[in-house]
Amino acid sequence: MQFTVIGITDNPQPFFPPEILNIIRKGKTFSGGRRHHEIVAPFLPKNAQWIDITVPLDAVFEQYHDEVVVFASGDPLFFGFANTLQRQFPDAELKVYPTFNSLQMLAHRMLIPYHDMRIVSLTGRPWQEFDKALIEGAGKIGILTDKEHTPAAIARRMLEYSYTNYNICVGEHLGNPELEKITTCTLQEAAERQFSTPNCVIAQADSSLFTLHSSLKFGIPDSKFTFLDGREKMITKMPIRLLTLQALELRTKHVLWDIGFCTGSISIEARLLFPHLQIEAFEIRPECKAIIHENARRFGAPGINVHIGDFLNSQLSTLNSQLSTPDAVFIGGHGGKLKEMMEKVLTVLAPDGVIVMNSVVAPKVTTDSRKLWNEACQELGLQQEPPLHIQLNDHHPITILKCKR
């Protein structure tokens, strides 16, 4: 197989240098999106075969044989179709003729230096990398959009989680002299507008705009959270929270399950300190859903996936399409059924996964969670690590428990 991938813009009258014109004249089989076909049709040989790139891609790949000339948007190696061809046909010969991608063109139009721009593609992708860029405080974010992740949807998400220190620039139909349009506006303005496609976005932070996130230090003060029924004792205290995250080894983990999240303090702190994580938060009390969402918005922690219901009754097999295999699990509440809960976790826990729980020693606590933990680890064949004992001020002693397979 041999692929020649030619990058084009949205210009309906593209300019091709002699080398590329020669490739097109000699070609027999061509491929690209329908919009690409409309643009390059006048240049194709009379008897050319055209293969539309549509989903499912497997049906497209079955039509590829021998030599194919493919037209793609911008730089085909920049989140482009050349990457897909490399994965699908690793032994094929590949040659790429790029042009400027849309974010480069938008930066050129606005005279924005883009060597330090964080690039995020939301084209057919979830919010994860965009959320990560926001949490990490990227000063300049270039965003590739799609019909779901529109400029308005992007602006609304930033406003929802209080990332209000950004202005955005939207480029529509870049490269098309008749339709090209550049708009610079506030998040509030963008959230209420409709932009034509294709488009892309550059979000730039404004240091003169204050947000709560910029004032947060390492470890969120407990008093800033919204509590369940106003009960401050229901939250994992900040120093304990940070030690718990350390025990979970989150810097090297990928998926955290927070079982019994209550106010969401563990999930939110983990999201802000380790934004690469996928976080799944479970809680049996329905009223906690609003609480974790309120706290997540307050502290700028988008992307926490919330599941309400009895964890022991949840059908993990039916959630497989949503849930990735956890390699870190925190058990914040077990209702006396710790062994059953850990047994269920073990059906999905990654081989290098860890389980952590905090045990409180208090007069009013009727269930000895430390005893339940020891019994469960012994019966399930789990290897315990040395426990960490800590007491804060006049609070009851807490033991941080940790085990592995």
Secondary structure by P-SEA (a helix, b strand, c coil): cbbbbbbbcccccccccaaaaaaaaaccbbbbcaaaaaaaccccccbbbbbbbcccaaaaaaacccbbbbbbccccccccaaaaaaaacccbbbbbbccccaaaaaaaaaccccccbbbbbcccccaaaaaaaaaacccbbbbbbcccccaaaaaaaaaaaccccbbbbbbccccccccbbbbbbcaaaaaaccccccbbbbbbbbcccccccccccccccccccccccccccccccaaaaaaaaaaaccccccbbbbcccccaaaaaaaaaaccccbbbbbbccccaaaaaaaaaaaaccccbbbbbcccccccccccccccccccbbbbcccccaaaaaaaaaaacccccbbbbbbbbbccccccaaaaaaaaaaaaacccccbbbbbccccccbbbbbbbcc
